[in-house]
Amino acid sequence: MSEATPAPDKPTGSTAPAARDDGLESRAQGALREMLTSSWLVTAAALVLALVISAVLIAAADADVQAAAGYFFARPTDFLSAVWEAVWGAYVALFQGAVVDPTAATFVRAVRPLTETMTWSVPLILAGLGLGIGFRAGMFNIGAQGQIILGAVFAGYIGFAWSLPPGLHLLLAVIGAAIGGGLWAGIAGFLKARTGANEVIVTIMLNNIAIYLVGYLLTTTTFKREGSNNPVSPPVADSALYPQLLGSQFRLHLGFVVAILATVFVWWLMNRSTLGFAFRAVGSNPRAARTAGINVTRMYLLVMVVAGAFAGLAGSAQVLGTEKVLTAGVAASFGFDAITVALLGRSKPLGTFVAGLLFGALRAGGFAMQSRTGTPIDIVLVVQSLVVLFIAAPPLVRAVFRLPSPRGPGASSAPELSAPVVKEAAA
C-alpha cells in the first residue's frame, strides 16, 4: 500500500491575515510607485485633461451659455461664442490674478498677483516636500494637515510667549515648528515601526486630534488673546516674524526663501546622502532592503519624523509669515492640497516646487476668477481633484491621449529593487 501524500499546510488564523495585509500593502506600494514613476508627459497630459474638463464645467455654470443653449439649433454660433467667452474669460482672469495683471493702474498692483502666488505656494511646497519623502519611502503619509497645525502651535507659542533678540527669536520659532511637526508625525512612524499600524489610518486620526487640540488650546489662558472672544492667540512678536522680502506693499516673506533652501536640501538628502538612499531602498523593496542590512523599522520612524518636520515648517510659514497669529484654521487645507502637489511633482524636489507654484497660482487666481467673471471658486477645487484622479490612473491618461506604455505590454508597472542591487549600492 502506497504512502498517502501529505496534505499541504493550511495557513493558520494568525498568519493568513498577515499574508493578506502584506499583499495589500505590496499592491498599494506598487500603485504608488506607478504614480511616481510616470513620465512628465503623462503628468502634463493629466493637467491638460483636468483643465479641459474644468472648462466644460465653467461653460455649464455660465448664465449666458445656459441661455444660448435654449436656442442652440436655431443659432449654434451664439452658443459656441458664449462658451468661448465664458471659458476664455475665466482662464484670463485666473492668469491675471495669479501671474500679472496688465490692466492694473500701478506697477505694484500689476505684479502683486505673482507675489501672492509665491506666498500661497510656500506651505504647499514645504508640506509637499515632506509628503514626497514619505511617498518615495513607500509610506502613505496623509497627516500633513495635523503636522502643519502642530508646527504652527509650536512656532506660534514661541513667537508670542517668549521674549528674545530678533534673529534668535525667529530661528527658535522655526526650529520649534519643525520639532512640533516631526514629533506629531513621529507618533505614526513609531506605531508603524513597533506594531505595524497602518500609517494612513493613524495619520488621518492624528489630523482630527490636531484640529480639536488647537481649538482647545485657543480657549486656554496661555493661548487665547486677552480681551477677545474669538479663538485667536496673541499676535506674534515682530522679532519672531519672517521679514517681508519686497516691503510692506506685498505679503511675500522670507518663508519663500526657506522653501527654496528646503527644496535644495531635500534633493541632497534623497539623491546624495546615505540616509536618503536607505529611504529610497525601503520604498523600492523593504524585503531587499532588510536583506541588505538596512533597519527598515528604524527607517519608517525616521521617514515620518523628517516628513513631519517639513510639514511643521509649512505651519511656521503661516503663523510667522502670512497670518502672524495662531487660529483654529491656520492650516486651511494646505495639508490635503500638498498631497496633490507631491503627486503632481512625482515626489521629486524640483517637481514639487513647480507644482507648489502652480497650485499657489490656482489659489491666488481663483479669487480673481470669481470676482471678475462670477465663476464659482469651487472650479479650482475641481481642477485639483481631477489632477489627483488622473495622476492616480496613468493608464487612463495614456488611453485618452494614446500614449505608449513606457515599459511595453506585459511589463511590470513598478520594477522592484533586488537584494543584491541594494547590497551592492549600499556597499
HUNOR-V708395 format. One record per backbone hydrogen bond with DSSP energy under -1.0 kcal/mol. NH is the residue of the N-H (numbers start at 1). CO is the residue of the C=O. If there is no record, write none. Layout:
NH_CO ; NH_CO
This chain:
16_12 ; 19_15 ; 20_16 ; 21_17 ; 22_18 ; 23_19 ; 24_20 ; 25_21 ; 26_22 ; 27_23 ; 28_24 ; 29_25 ; 30_26 ; 31_27 ; 32_28 ; 33_29 ; 34_30 ; 35_31 ; 36_32 ; 37_33 ; 43_39 ; 44_40 ; 45_41 ; 46_42 ; 47_43 ; 48_44 ; 49_45 ; 50_46 ; 51_47 ; 52_48 ; 53_49 ; 54_50 ; 55_51 ; 56_52 ; 57_53 ; 58_54 ; 59_55 ; 60_56 ; 61_57 ; 66_62 ; 67_63 ; 68_64 ; 69_65 ; 70_67 ; 71_68 ; 72_69 ; 75_71 ; 80_76 ; 81_77 ; 82_78 ; 83_79 ; 84_80 ; 85_81 ; 86_82 ; 87_83 ; 88_84 ; 89_85 ; 90_86 ; 91_87 ; 92_88 ; 93_89 ; 94_90 ; 95_91 ; 96_92 ; 97_93 ; 99_95 ; 101_110 ; 104_101 ; 110_106 ; 111_107 ; 112_108 ; 115_111 ; 116_112 ; 117_113 ; 118_114 ; 119_115 ; 120_116 ; 121_117 ; 125_121 ; 126_122 ; 127_123 ; 128_124 ; 129_125 ; 130_126 ; 131_127 ; 132_128 ; 133_129 ; 134_130 ; 135_131 ; 136_132 ; 137_133 ; 138_135 ; 139_134 ; 141_139 ; 147_143 ; 148_144 ; 149_145 ; 150_146 ; 151_147 ; 152_148 ; 153_149 ; 154_150 ; 155_151 ; 156_152 ; 157_153 ; 158_154 ; 159_155 ; 160_156 ; 161_157 ; 162_158 ; 169_165 ; 170_166 ; 171_167 ; 172_168 ; 173_169 ; 174_170 ; 175_171 ; 176_172 ; 177_173 ; 178_174 ; 179_175 ; 180_176 ; 181_177 ; 182_178 ; 183_179 ; 184_180 ; 185_181 ; 186_182 ; 189_185 ; 190_186 ; 191_187 ; 192_188 ; 193_189 ; 194_190 ; 195_191 ; 197_191 ; 202_198 ; 203_199 ; 204_200 ; 205_201 ; 206_202 ; 207_203 ; 208_204 ; 209_205 ; 210_206 ; 211_207 ; 212_208 ; 213_209 ; 214_210 ; 215_211 ; 216_212 ; 217_213 ; 218_214 ; 219_216 ; 220_217 ; 224_220 ; 225_232 ; 228_225 ; 232_230 ; 233_326 ; 236_324 ; 237_159 ; 240_237 ; 241_238 ; 242_320 ; 245_252 ; 250_247 ; 254_243 ; 256_253 ; 258_254 ; 259_255 ; 260_256 ; 261_257 ; 262_258 ; 263_259 ; 264_260 ; 265_261 ; 266_262 ; 267_263 ; 268_264 ; 269_265 ; 270_266 ; 271_267 ; 272_268 ; 277_273 ; 278_274 ; 279_275 ; 280_276 ; 281_277 ; 282_278 ; 283_279 ; 284_280 ; 285_281 ; 289_285 ; 290_286 ; 291_287 ; 292_288 ; 293_290 ; 294_289 ; 296_294 ; 299_295 ; 300_296 ; 301_297 ; 302_298 ; 303_299 ; 304_300 ; 305_301 ; 306_302 ; 307_303 ; 308_304 ; 309_305 ; 310_306 ; 311_307 ; 312_308 ; 313_309 ; 314_310 ; 315_311 ; 316_312 ; 317_313 ; 318_314 ; 319_315 ; 320_316 ; 322_317 ; 323_318 ; 324_318 ; 330_327 ; 332_329 ; 334_331 ; 337_333 ; 338_334 ; 341_337 ; 342_338 ; 343_339 ; 344_340 ; 345_341 ; 346_343 ; 347_342 ; 348_345 ; 352_348 ; 353_349 ; 354_350 ; 355_351 ; 356_352 ; 357_353 ; 358_354 ; 359_355 ; 360_356 ; 361_357 ; 362_358 ; 363_359 ; 364_360 ; 365_361 ; 366_362 ; 369_365 ; 370_366 ; 371_367 ; 372_368 ; 373_369 ; 374_370 ; 375_369 ; 379_376 ; 380_377 ; 382_378 ; 383_379 ; 384_380 ; 385_381 ; 386_382 ; 387_383 ; 388_384 ; 389_385 ; 390_386 ; 391_387 ; 392_388 ; 397_393 ; 398_394 ; 399_395 ; 400_396 ; 401_397 ; 403_398 ; 411_408 ; 422_418 ; 423_419 ; 424_420 ; 425_421 ; 426_422 ; 427_423
